[in-house]
Amino acid sequence: MTEPRDHPFVTAVKPLVDAMGGELMDPAGAEPDDIVLSWEGEDVLAVRLPQLADSLDRILAALERRHGVPLAQLDRRTKQDVVRILEARGAFSVRHGVETVAGALGVSRFTVYNYLNRENPNKTHKTHKA
């Protein structure tokens, strides 16, 4: 949507869509992968969700804002906590997720796998390559 519609439903869902990195659109311009939301039988808006890789970048940026410093400056224990949070949010199912997280944390891929295995010693973590 070039300009948000003056509808209470749009006002209500906009913060959620923004937090997800989605884009609000006019339902008439929706593509097959977009989600059209209706209110009382009327199509009010469509939401275009971000690509998974973009979502990972948004999650990393949000974690950085939460901690108030670049993730690479966190201590080891806090980095382990960040990896646990990212795993819970599916960050490592994204292609190159481990590499992206390792770069943001300023550690090696091996270190990220060690953090993952520390939390889940019985789980095998797969790499996603191009």
Beta strands, then each sheet from edge to edge (+ up, - down):
strand 1: 23-25
strand 2: 35-39
strand 3: 42-48
sheet 1: 1+ 3- 2+
end
